[in-house]
Amino acid sequence: PGNIVIGSGVSRTAISQEDNILPFWASDGSLISYRVAEVLPSESELVSSDLILLSEADFRRLFNIQPGSFTDIAVSVKNVKEIPVIAEKIKKQIPDSRPITRDEILRTYNAVFSWRGGMMLMIFSGAVTAFFIFAWDKASGLSAEEKKEIGILKATGWETSDVLLMKFWEGVLISMSSFLAGLLLAYVHVFFTSAALFAPVLKGWSVLYPEFRLVPFINSYQVATLFSLTVIPYTVATLIPSWRAATVDPDAVMRG
């Protein structure tokens, strides 16, 4: 009694460490202070960031809950098939109660995470769509200056294969540099800033955010997938219009 154990999120928000005194306003308006006996380790912060542990007597005094009264009751049922029936009986006997089964809690969390994952999927889909529109625009044709450049190269003795090889390495250089820069920025954003842009959406809009550092790891399969979806399409998109321009008579290309 008189001692509490708090999570790391509570410790940061209240600026309170071990052996400090942490005051609370009780339900009757009085001020009650507790000694922080321990701050839960950061390794458990995903489940304990906003957690406060205190004795039953202190809890009843803080919320003015009389002996024999309870806010939550856990019921274990041996036969899983009887859970809905028992929940319905509890609701009939205690009308102001709210029976919640374990399956309902799991479905709720699954729906919440699916909704947040859907938001991230929409953002990703927009980025992919924008990239393919850019690649399609690149493949649909070259600008007048680029066509004139190819016409001059053909007029000075370049073969079609030489022009295609030059455009190939040009596309590879641009796409690879963009890919590596994006990969590096994503690595820094996720592992050094704890995904500061996306974390609030994925973790929710709680006040006591859990802080945790992801272990740096690169999945080669994911990198290869991203490579095949970005570098290869862009490189191919630069070759198609270049091949069309390289097969046209240089004089006609330079005359426009």
Disulfide bonds with the S-S distance in Angstrom:
none
